[in-house]
Amino acid sequence: MNKSFPKLKKITLTNAKKRANKAFSLYVRTRDAQNCPMEGELYCITCEKPYPAFGVGCAQAGHFLPGRHPSVLFDERNTHGQCWNCNLNLKGNWVKYYAKMIYLYGQKTIDELIELDKKDVHYKVEDYLKIEK
């Protein structure tokens, strides 16, 4: 008896990373939108202006430590809702981001993130799929 089963598509590392990034960005923007009185919006971590949390032209998940190193890429403390202008045009608007990080977490957490950023981390497909969930 030969039953025909659909072939399962193998998930590549690149696709798994994209899925994890998309889910993490959605999580960060949802988390940060909870602190904004206007439904569906969030305040940019650096310029503090309200932006849509979802949809076209929405805020992004901006990282405090740049470079997208895997060791801090999915760290919630390192990532916050940020407008396109601050995140891309102003390259993270780092001076204001740093001041906000000191206020939110303190220097000890910043130092921890900097040390964590130095670690060499290699994710596998399974790791990215866990992050996605």
Residue, then its C-alpha position, 0 to 999 in steps of 0.5 A: m500500500n503506497k500512500s502519497f503524502p505531500k512532501l514537507k518543505k525543508i526550512t532553510l537557516t535563512n528562512a528560519k531567521k527571517r521568521a524569527n525576526k518577523a515574530f520578534s519584531l511583532y512581539v517587541r512592537t506589541r509589547d511597546a504598544q501597551n505603554c501608549p494610550m493610543e491603541g495600535e501605536l507606540y512611542c519611539i524609544t528615542c524621539e518619543k513620538p507616537y507611531p503606528a505599531f503595525g501595518v504600512g509605515c509602522a515603527q520598527a524593532g530598533h536595536f540598542l547595540p547595532g550590528r545585529h549580532p546573534s548574541v543580542l539580536f533577540d534580547e528584549r532589553n536590547t530591542h524597542g519600538q523605534c521610528w524609521n527616521c531614528n532607526l535608519n536615518l539617524k542610525g539608531n539615534w544612539v545618544k538618545y537611545y543610551a539615555k533611555m537605556i540608562y533610565l529604563y535599565g541602568q548601566k549594569t544592564i548596558d554593561e551586561l548587553i555589551e559583554l553578551d554582544k561579544k559572545d559568538v553565538h550560532y543559531k540552528v534552524e531549530d533555535y530560530l523556530k523556537i524564537e518564532k514560537 
